[in-house]
Amino acid sequence: MTNPGDLLLVVDDDESIGRTLSRILTNAGYQCSWVATGRAAIEYAGGLQGQDKRLNAAMIDIRLPDINGLEVLRGIKKMYPDAGAVMMTGFVDTETAISALNEGAFAYVQKPYNIDEVKVILARIMERQKLLAENRELLRKLLEVNASLEDKVTQRTQELQHTNRRLQENARQLS
């Protein structure tokens, strides 16, 4: 399930793949953009921060003409730690796949990819982000309630200490 604000970036130097994947994902309900180089991807992601937007996910080709897809992954993760990344490659390379997953990629798909599989992966990324956001909100509320309770306990403790002092004074006066 997509939300109108779910923003995806496709990073692939093959224009036909990039544009086709972007169009398919746009038709699936995502706001999708395509760039052909790693540096353009990092620049695009950085530009979103200035617009107060956030990148939800990126589909990144491992082999790009300017910088390695893993470098793009690192750059995007630095700006958007919760962003899901799907690494794409036309070459079987177990070592690179493991490196990508260790660096925070959510998934690794081989070209030609199954578009239904890609949609399922993206749906899982969006669900994970939704759960992370809910967890952050619940934690914020919990901390807020905890701080309020601590203030009330402190206030009530002070009131009880004051009452105790008055009772001790009254007891001394009666004896």
C-alpha positions in Angstrom: 0.0 0.0 0.0 1.4 3.4 -1.0 0.8 6.8 0.5 0.6 9.9 -1.7 3.8 11.2 -0.1 5.9 8.0 -0.6 8.9 9.3 -2.5 11.1 7.0 -4.5 14.3 7.5 -6.4 15.5 5.2 -9.2 19.2 5.4 -9.9 20.2 3.6 -13.1 22.5 4.7 -15.9 20.4 2.7 -18.4 17.8 5.3 -19.5 15.2 2.8 -20.7 15.4 0.8 -17.5 15.3 3.9 -15.3 12.4 5.6 -17.1 10.4 2.3 -17.4 10.9 1.4 -13.7 10.0 5.0 -12.7 6.9 5.0 -14.8 5.8 1.6 -13.5 6.3 2.7 -9.9 4.5 6.0 -10.5 1.6 4.0 -11.9 1.7 1.9 -8.7 1.1 5.1 -6.7 4.6 6.3 -5.7 6.1 9.7 -6.4 9.0 8.5 -8.4 12.0 10.2 -10.0 14.9 8.9 -12.0 18.5 9.9 -12.2 21.3 8.4 -14.3 24.3 8.9 -12.0 25.3 8.4 -8.4 26.3 12.0 -7.9 23.0 13.1 -9.3 21.2 10.8 -6.8 23.1 12.2 -3.8 22.5 15.7 -5.1 18.8 15.0 -5.5 18.5 13.5 -2.0 20.3 16.5 -0.5 18.0 18.9 -2.4 14.9 17.2 -0.8 16.2 18.1 2.7 16.1 21.8 1.7 12.5 21.4 0.6 11.6 19.7 3.9 10.8 16.4 2.1 12.2 13.0 2.8 13.2 10.1 0.6 11.4 6.9 1.5 13.3 4.5 -0.8 15.8 4.3 -3.6 16.4 1.6 -6.2 20.1 1.9 -6.9 22.1 0.2 -9.7 25.4 -1.2 -8.3 27.4 -0.2 -11.4 27.1 3.5 -12.3 29.3 5.5 -14.6 30.6 7.9 -11.9 30.5 6.3 -8.5 29.7 2.9 -7.1 26.2 2.1 -6.1 27.4 1.3 -2.6 28.7 4.9 -2.3 25.3 6.2 -3.3 23.7 3.9 -0.7 26.1 5.4 2.0 25.3 8.9 0.9 21.5 8.4 1.0 21.7 6.5 4.3 23.7 9.4 5.8 20.9 11.8 5.0 17.9 9.5 5.4 18.8 6.6 7.8 15.3 5.1 7.6 15.2 5.2 3.8 14.9 1.7 2.2 17.4 0.9 -0.5 17.0 -1.8 -3.1 20.3 -2.6 -4.9 20.0 -3.7 -8.5 22.6 -5.4 -10.6 22.8 -7.3 -13.9 25.8 -9.3 -12.6 25.8 -12.0 -9.9 28.3 -10.8 -7.2 27.7 -12.4 -3.8 30.4 -10.3 -2.2 28.8 -7.0 -3.3 25.3 -8.2 -2.3 26.5 -9.0 1.2 28.3 -5.7 1.4 25.2 -3.8 0.3 23.0 -5.6 2.9 25.6 -5.0 5.6 25.7 -1.3 4.7 21.9 -1.0 5.2 20.3 -2.0 1.9 16.9 -3.5 2.4 17.1 -5.9 -0.5 19.2 -6.9 -3.5 17.6 -7.8 -6.8 19.1 -9.1 -10.0 18.2 -7.7 -13.5 16.1 -8.5 -15.2 14.0 -8.1 -12.1 10.4 -9.3 -11.5 8.4 -6.1 -11.1 5.9 -7.8 -8.8 8.8 -8.8 -6.5 10.0 -5.2 -6.5 6.6 -3.9 -5.6 6.4 -6.4 -2.7 9.9 -5.3 -1.5 8.8 -1.6 -1.7 5.6 -2.3 0.2 7.6 -3.9 2.9 10.0 -0.9 3.0 7.0 1.4 3.4 5.4 -0.7 6.1 8.7 -0.7 8.0 8.9 3.0 7.8 5.4 3.4 9.0 6.2 1.1 12.0 9.3 3.1 12.7 7.4 6.4 12.7 4.7 4.9 14.9 7.4 3.7 17.3 9.0 7.1 17.4 5.7 8.8 18.1 4.8 6.3 20.9 8.2 6.8 22.4 7.8 10.6 22.3 4.4 10.3 24.0 5.8 7.9 26.6 8.6 10.2 27.4 6.2 13.1 27.6 3.9 11.2 30.0 6.9 10.0 32.1 8.1 13.6 32.4 4.7 14.7 33.5 4.5 11.9 36.1 7.9 12.8 37.4 6.8 16.4 37.8 3.7 15.3 39.7 5.6 13.0 42.0 8.1 15.7 42.7 5.4 18.2 43.4 3.4 15.8 45.6 6.6 14.8 47.5 7.3 18.4 48.2 3.7 18.9 49.4 4.0 15.8 51.7 7.3 17.0 53.1 5.8 20.4 53.9 2.8 18.8 55.5 5.1 16.4 57.5 7.1 19.4 58.8 3.9 21.1 59.9 2.7 18.0 61.7 6.0 17.6 63.4 5.9 21.3 64.5 2.3 20.8 65.8 3.3 17.6 67.6 6.2 19.5 69.3 3.9 22.3 70.4 1.4 19.8 71.9 4.1 18.0 73.9 
